[in-house]
Amino acid sequence: MRLSTVILPVHRWAEGKKIWRRAEELGFHTAYTYDHLSWRTFRDEPWFGAVPTLTAAAAATERIRLGTLVTSPNFRHPVTLAKELVTMDDVSGGRLTVGIGAGGVGFDATAMGQQAWSPKERAERFEEFLPLLDRLLTQDATTEAGTYYSAVEARNIPGCLQRPRVPFYVAATGPRGLRLAAEYGQGWVTYGDPRGPADVPVEQAPAVIAGQLEKLAAACAAQGRDPAGLEKVLLQGSTAEKPLSSLDAFVDWAGRYRELGITELVIHWPVPDSVFAADLAVFERIATEGLAQLG
């Protein structure tokens, strides 16, 4: 099992670069950030762009993997996103992971003046978005006409350092998304019950993930793929569970999900006076000792 972190893009870079470097020092496998224009309770607080932040983090670090968790079609187009991903992969020396999903109904959904898409349209768009992004990242030139997304002689030379392309970690719980994860993903991401993870009683939270893992395995079987070939990533912070309250609490939590088959846990870097407030000393102890305590 691996342990990673999410560093929200809320810090001016003079302070932010210290956090990304500290994440590397603590031994996290990957440091992700959210790809939003603004987000929930941080709506009226500082919030910086994911792509410049990750590019700066790539220049400020040497070993830790970096990634989005997650990007989406809400305000992205495959052609421009592909160019940015190729660039970030190059700057990072091949350390980029692309968490990607269908998007939601938050502020990003209407920030560009569009009407919020229905769940059906989000799913349809993602079914075009992800395969086109895959082709853009694996071909020198791509031309394709779609219902929602098109490319005309779109060039991506020299392509990704990682071959055949940067890994996709697909966030999905519904049948369409799980099929895409099985077909295109190198990893799969969940944060709990998408209908309201915080409303699920703590003792029932692992059963939700177990059910999702069963559906993922079925989607892989339909694609003729061994689900063992996908990383299974659990993003902490949305459920009522409190694994960052102490080292023992983390070990108990991590052990439950390791038994289910989760291969990577992602915990939020503490942000004071927010929903992600936590004791930094406890957090750093979890980073350095947590997985070792699992045995």
C-alpha positions as a printed NumPy array, in Angstrom:
array([[  0.   ,   0.   ,   0.   ],
       [  1.155,   3.544,  -0.803],
       [  0.455,   6.794,   1.008],
       [ -0.024,  10.058,  -0.876],
       [ -1.305,  13.539,  -0.105],
       [ -3.425,  16.302,  -1.611],
       [ -1.994,  19.807,  -1.294],
       [ -4.745,  22.293,  -2.013],
       [ -3.659,  25.178,  -4.291],
       [ -4.399,  27.783,  -1.624],
       [ -0.88 ,  28.968,  -0.825],
       [  1.136,  31.746,  -2.42 ],
       [  4.12 ,  30.042,  -3.979],
       [  6.668,  31.463,  -1.536],
       [  4.934,  29.314,   1.091],
       [  3.545,  26.646,  -1.214],
       [  6.909,  25.426,  -2.482],
       [  7.972,  24.676,   1.099],
       [  4.943,  22.408,   1.513],
       [  5.557,  20.505,  -1.712],
       [  9.202,  20.014,  -0.766],
       [  8.186,  18.886,   2.713],
       [  5.819,  16.327,   1.169],
       [  8.781,  14.885,  -0.685],
       [ 10.917,  14.867,   2.475],
       [  8.192,  12.992,   4.353],
       [  8.229,  10.236,   1.757],
       [  4.756,  10.551,   0.246],
       [  4.408,   8.559,  -2.953],
       [  2.477,  11.285,  -4.813],
       [  1.429,  14.848,  -4.061],
       [ -1.781,  15.732,  -5.873],
       [ -3.758,  18.942,  -6.139],
       [ -7.37 ,  19.686,  -7.064],
       [ -8.066,  21.069, -10.538],
       [-10.815,  23.626,  -9.949],
       [-11.397,  27.294, -10.662],
       [-12.765,  27.632,  -7.138],
       [-14.023,  25.049,  -4.697],
       [-16.665,  24.755,  -1.983],
       [-15.822,  26.531,   1.289],
       [-12.659,  27.97 ,  -0.303],
       [-14.789,  29.882,  -2.815],
       [-13.849,  33.317,  -1.44 ],
       [-10.32 ,  32.408,  -0.365],
       [ -7.052,  32.259,  -2.357],
       [ -7.128,  29.45 ,  -4.929],
       [ -4.509,  29.008,  -7.651],
       [ -4.486,  27.058, -10.916],
       [ -3.544,  23.384, -10.865],
       [ -1.366,  23.323, -13.981],
       [  0.969,  26.214, -13.003],
       [  1.088,  24.893,  -9.442],
       [  2.092,  21.399, -10.521],
       [  4.644,  22.765, -12.981],
       [  6.215,  24.859, -10.23 ],
       [  6.13 ,  21.855,  -7.892],
       [  7.884,  19.77 , -10.532],
       [ 10.699,  22.303, -10.64 ],
       [ 10.884,  22.473,  -6.837],
       [ 11.058,  18.695,  -6.218],
       [ 13.068,  15.761,  -7.521],
       [ 11.491,  12.4  ,  -6.64 ],
       [  7.867,  12.647,  -5.57 ],
       [  5.194,  11.959,  -8.164],
       [  2.771,  14.8  ,  -8.907],
       [ -0.763,  14.843, -10.191],
       [ -4.293,  16.143, -10.517],
       [ -7.01 ,  14.668,  -8.328],
       [ -8.954,  15.2  , -10.426],
       [ -9.211,  17.171, -13.625],
       [-12.435,  17.045, -15.646],
       [-14.219,  18.366, -18.753],
       [-15.946,  21.085, -16.691],
       [-13.587,  23.749, -18.023],
       [-11.043,  21.688, -19.964],
       [-10.763,  20.629, -23.625],
       [ -8.765,  17.511, -24.555],
       [ -6.59 ,  19.331, -27.106],
       [ -5.314,  22.032, -24.753],
       [ -5.18 ,  19.704, -21.749],
       [ -3.058,  17.21 , -23.676],
       [ -0.504,  19.911, -24.489],
       [ -0.306,  20.913, -20.84 ],
       [  0.075,  17.314, -19.672],
       [  2.903,  16.634, -22.126],
       [  4.634,  19.76 , -20.858],
       [  4.181,  18.889, -17.17 ],
       [  5.397,  15.343, -17.759],
       [  8.513,  16.724, -19.412],
       [  9.209,  19.337, -16.719],
       [  8.757,  16.733, -13.977],
       [ 11.018,  14.189, -15.635],
       [  8.178,  11.704, -16.071],
       [  6.602,  12.026, -12.603],
       [  3.064,  13.031, -13.609],
       [ -0.133,  11.106, -12.821],
       [ -3.423,  12.356, -14.238],
       [ -6.41 ,  11.871, -11.983],
       [ -9.445,  12.484, -14.185],
       [-13.218,  12.297, -13.873],
       [-16.493,  13.387, -15.42 ],
       [-16.818,  16.54 , -13.309],
       [-19.678,  17.678, -11.145],
       [-22.097,  20.498, -10.445],
       [-19.816,  22.813,  -8.446],
       [-18.768,  26.339,  -9.346],
       [-16.647,  25.088, -12.274],
       [-19.757,  23.794, -13.998],
       [-21.037,  27.286, -14.806],
       [-17.987,  29.573, -14.439],
       [-17.58 ,  29.865, -18.219],
       [-21.193,  30.894, -18.701],
       [-22.573,  27.509, -19.672],
       [-25.592,  25.795, -18.191],
       [-24.721,  23.014, -15.773],
       [-24.749,  19.689, -17.595],
       [-27.107,  16.931, -16.543],
       [-25.576,  13.691, -15.187],
       [-26.382,  12.073, -18.551],
       [-24.567,  14.778, -20.505],
       [-21.557,  14.694, -18.151],
       [-21.284,  10.957, -18.734],
       [-21.628,  11.356, -22.503],
       [-19.008,  14.082, -22.594],
       [-16.59 ,  12.03 , -20.525],
       [-17.062,   9.093, -22.898],
       [-15.716,  11.351, -25.661],
       [-13.226,  13.326, -23.592],
       [-11.161,  10.454, -22.187],
       [-10.648,   8.418, -25.39 ],
       [ -9.723,  11.566, -27.314],
       [ -7.252,  12.598, -24.606],
       [ -5.739,   9.114, -24.793],
       [ -5.211,   9.419, -28.537],
       [ -3.834,  12.959, -28.292],
       [ -1.215,  11.745, -25.813],
       [ -0.174,   8.678, -27.795],
       [ -0.107,  10.073, -31.357],
       [  1.995,  12.784, -32.974],
       [ -1.052,  14.162, -34.799],
       [ -4.747,  13.649, -34.148],
       [ -7.848,  14.523, -36.146],
       [-11.255,  13.528, -34.838],
       [-14.766,  14.97 , -35.029],
       [-17.023,  14.295, -32.065],
       [-20.364,  15.475, -30.766],
       [-18.742,  17.494, -27.981],
       [-14.98 ,  17.492, -28.639],
       [-12.987,  17.59 , -31.847],
       [ -9.353,  17.838, -32.892],
       [ -7.964,  18.93 , -36.255],
       [ -4.344,  17.995, -36.936],
       [ -3.59 ,  18.548, -33.248],
       [  0.14 ,  17.993, -32.715],
       [  1.755,  16.634, -29.559],
       [  5.428,  16.247, -30.32 ],
       [  7.557,  14.839, -28.691],
       [  4.801,  13.246, -26.62 ],
       [  5.036,  12.107, -23.021],
       [  8.248,  10.986, -21.371],
       [  6.239,   8.162, -19.82 ],
       [  5.268,   5.662, -22.488],
       [  2.873,   5.14 , -24.044],
       [  1.535,   8.156, -22.083],
       [  1.095,   9.542, -18.594],
       [ -1.016,   7.219, -16.404],
       [ -4.729,   7.93 , -16.035],
       [ -6.346,   7.422, -12.617],
       [-10.058,   7.476, -13.411],
       [-12.514,   8.653, -10.752],
       [-15.718,   6.705, -11.287],
       [-18.525,   4.852,  -9.52 ],
       [-21.206,   4.547, -12.213],
       [-21.239,   1.926, -14.986],
       [-20.039,   4.23 , -17.764],
       [-17.167,   5.623, -15.729],
       [-16.116,   2.201, -14.457],
       [-16.053,   0.914, -18.031],
       [-13.752,   3.786, -18.99 ],
       [-11.548,   3.091, -15.951],
       [-11.272,  -0.539, -16.994],
       [-10.485,   0.362, -20.602],
       [ -8.176,   3.364, -20.215],
       [ -7.114,   3.589, -16.59 ],
       [ -3.899,   2.655, -14.891],
       [ -5.694,   3.445, -11.644],
       [ -9.183,   3.993, -10.228],
       [-10.182,   6.648,  -7.689],
       [-13.02 ,   6.829,  -5.161],
       [-13.851,   9.077,  -2.213],
       [-16.825,   7.099,  -0.881],
       [-20.509,   7.131,  -1.698],
       [-20.984,   9.863,  -4.351],
       [-24.549,  10.471,  -3.155],
       [-23.252,  11.823,   0.153],
       [-20.185,  10.187,   1.688],
       [-20.434,  12.132,   4.948],
       [-23.937,  10.754,   5.536],
       [-22.793,   7.127,   5.597],
       [-22.255,   5.825,   9.144],
       [-18.568,   5.245,   9.879],
       [-19.018,   1.511,  10.388],
       [-20.682,   1.2  ,   6.957],
       [-18.112,   3.219,   4.977],
       [-15.844,   0.241,   4.145],
       [-18.837,  -1.699,   2.774],
       [-19.479,   1.123,   0.288],
       [-15.925,   0.828,  -1.04 ],
       [-16.16 ,  -2.964,  -1.111],
       [-19.242,  -2.703,  -3.306],
       [-17.514,  -0.279,  -5.652],
       [-14.517,  -2.603,  -5.925],
       [-16.827,  -5.445,  -6.91 ],
       [-18.323,  -3.308,  -9.668],
       [-14.826,  -2.318, -10.83 ],
       [-13.835,  -5.982, -11.018],
       [-16.939,  -6.71 , -13.106],
       [-16.118,  -3.817, -15.459],
       [-12.583,  -5.165, -15.851],
       [-13.905,  -8.655, -16.554],
       [-16.118,  -7.238, -19.298],
       [-12.999,  -5.696, -20.862],
       [-11.019,  -8.917, -20.471],
       [ -8.713,  -7.192, -18.007],
       [ -7.321,  -8.356, -14.687],
       [ -8.384,  -5.788, -12.03 ],
       [ -5.104,  -6.446, -10.236],
       [ -3.507,  -4.339, -12.978],
       [ -5.205,  -1.163, -11.72 ],
       [ -4.178,   0.879,  -8.709],
       [ -7.135,   1.354,  -6.358],
       [ -6.98 ,   4.831,  -4.837],
       [ -9.036,   6.035,  -1.869],
       [ -9.192,   9.802,  -1.318],
       [ -9.792,  10.557,   2.359],
       [-11.673,  13.578,   3.596],
       [-15.269,  13.25 ,   2.41 ],
       [-16.601,  10.583,   4.782],
       [-17.342,  10.829,   8.501],
       [-14.209,   8.797,   9.26 ],
       [-11.445,  10.629,  11.153],
       [ -8.187,   8.806,  10.352],
       [ -6.01 ,  11.883,  10.913],
       [ -7.033,  12.311,  14.547],
       [ -4.175,  10.098,  15.733],
       [ -1.604,   7.602,  14.502],
       [ -3.638,   4.723,  15.922],
       [ -6.789,   5.957,  14.2  ],
       [ -4.938,   6.104,  10.882],
       [ -3.499,   2.594,  11.289],
       [ -6.947,   1.158,  12.021],
       [ -8.459,   2.986,   9.05 ],
       [ -5.673,   2.088,   6.643],
       [ -5.745,  -1.544,   7.692],
       [ -9.443,  -1.875,   6.922],
       [ -9.002,  -0.561,   3.402],
       [ -5.84 ,  -2.516,   2.714],
       [ -7.815,  -5.68 ,   3.459],
       [-10.42 ,  -4.617,   0.901],
       [ -7.779,  -4.189,  -1.805],
       [ -7.098,  -0.445,  -1.798],
       [ -3.506,   0.093,  -2.937],
       [ -3.085,   3.851,  -2.408],
       [ -4.462,   6.116,   0.311],
       [ -4.533,   9.882,  -0.2  ],
       [ -4.801,  12.214,   2.799],
       [ -5.236,  15.976,   2.77 ],
       [ -2.388,  18.213,   3.828],
       [ -3.77 ,  20.164,   6.805],
       [ -5.257,  23.582,   6.09 ],
       [ -5.911,  25.541,   9.306],
       [ -9.386,  26.942,   9.942],
       [-10.959,  24.8  ,   7.222],
       [-12.69 ,  21.47 ,   6.738],
       [ -9.187,  20.026,   6.372],
       [ -7.816,  21.335,   9.657],
       [ -5.618,  18.777,  11.437],
       [ -2.647,  18.628,  13.767],
       [  0.395,  18.963,  11.516],
       [  2.62 ,  17.051,  13.941],
       [  0.214,  14.108,  13.934],
       [ -0.085,  14.327,  10.153],
       [  3.692,  14.194,   9.711],
       [  3.938,  11.245,  12.088],
       [  1.294,   9.444,  10.027],
       [  3.312,  10.193,   6.896],
       [  6.518,   8.712,   8.304],
       [  5.183,   5.907,  10.524],
       [  1.63 ,   5.109,   9.469],
       [  2.161,   2.402,   6.878],
       [  5.049,   0.875,   8.8  ],
       [  2.675,   0.356,  11.736],
       [  0.463,  -1.811,   9.539],
       [  3.16 ,  -4.473,   9.482]])
